[in-house]
Amino acid sequence: MVPRPAATVMLLRPATPGVGVYLIRRSSRSRFMPDAYVFPGGAVDAADGDPPAAFAVAALRELFEEAGILLARTAAGTACALEGAQLEALRAQALEGTPIAALLERHGLQLDTAALTYYSNWITPQSEPIRFDAHFFIARAPQGQTALADANEVHDGIWIAAAEALARADRNELVVRFPTRKHLERLARFDDVDEFLAHARTRTIVPVMPFEDGTDAYGLPGGADGW
């Protein structure tokens, strides 16, 4: 099966200790990673445009639909001033199928793709029945907006320090799959968001496709952290 293009966002804010990230729990009814805690994201839609720009658009659209965070600016470059009930109303219309570009145009806004930093490209192994060519982005959480899981496709949105997420996963308190875990491990190495963003801007992105080693665990050529 050819992997479907997808995009996801690691939404970050300071935490004690280190870097905090917003995770959402996928529905138990989901065909892909049911009940797993993941970063907001999903498949690229036709309305998102053509690659490579479509990945950033899809990342921002999914972040808004799944977590209620809208990264947008006016034509003059001013950050989105919509809050609370206004954002919830826009989100409801987006979830009902109204193209996000049309919704934003009514308010003189456009998606702020410059708010994203491209971090990695992971491709689901060929042995999996559902495959994605997933592009991971980073974004700093905006002031004045509150992340809230949409309670439809995803549930139980939480802000959590990367190191704590890993510790809770090790105690079987959170279901965290391999790609999410590897990104959390990277996040946990850094003391603050600025340090991690500086690291991200120096990276050379190389597509990664894990392989199954026969024990239902994934490995990576060159070592489990060779990406």
DAMO-V884064 format. One line per field, one symbol per residue. ss: DSSP state (~ for helix, > for strand, _ for the rest). phi: phi as a letter, one per 40 degrees, with the letter a starting at -180 (. if undefined). psi: psi as a letter, one per 20 degrees, with the letter a starting at -180 (. if undefined). A space follows every 50 residues. Layout:
ss = ???
phi = ???
psi = ???
This chain:
ss = ___>>>>>>>>>>>____>>>>>>>>__________>>__>>>__~~~__ __~~~~~~~~~~~~~~~____>>>____>____~~~~~~~~~~~~____~ ~~~~~___>>>_~~~_>>>>>>>________>>>>>>>>>__________ ___>>>>>>>>~~~~~~~~~_______~~~~~~~~~~~____~~~~~~~~ ~______>__>>_____>>________
phi = .ccccaaabccbacabcgbcbcbbccdccccbfdgccbcdiicccdcchb ccccccccdcccccccbgcbcaacccgccdbcafcccccccccccchcdc ccccdcbgbadcccccbcbabbbddccccbbbbcbcbbaccccgbbcacc gbcbafcbcacdcccccccccgcbcbcdccdcccccdccbcacdcccccc cccccbdbbcbcbgbgbcbbdghcbcc
psi = ppppprqqpopqrqrorcpqqpqqpqqiiqiolpiqprqpraqprhiibq qihhggggghghggghijpooqrrhijpqpjqrchgghgggghghiipph ghghhhjkrqpmhiiqppgropppqhiqhpqqnppprqqppqqjqppoqi kfhqrlpqpqqghhggghghjkhqoorgggghhhhghiiqhrgggghggh iiqppppporqpjikjqqrppjqikj.
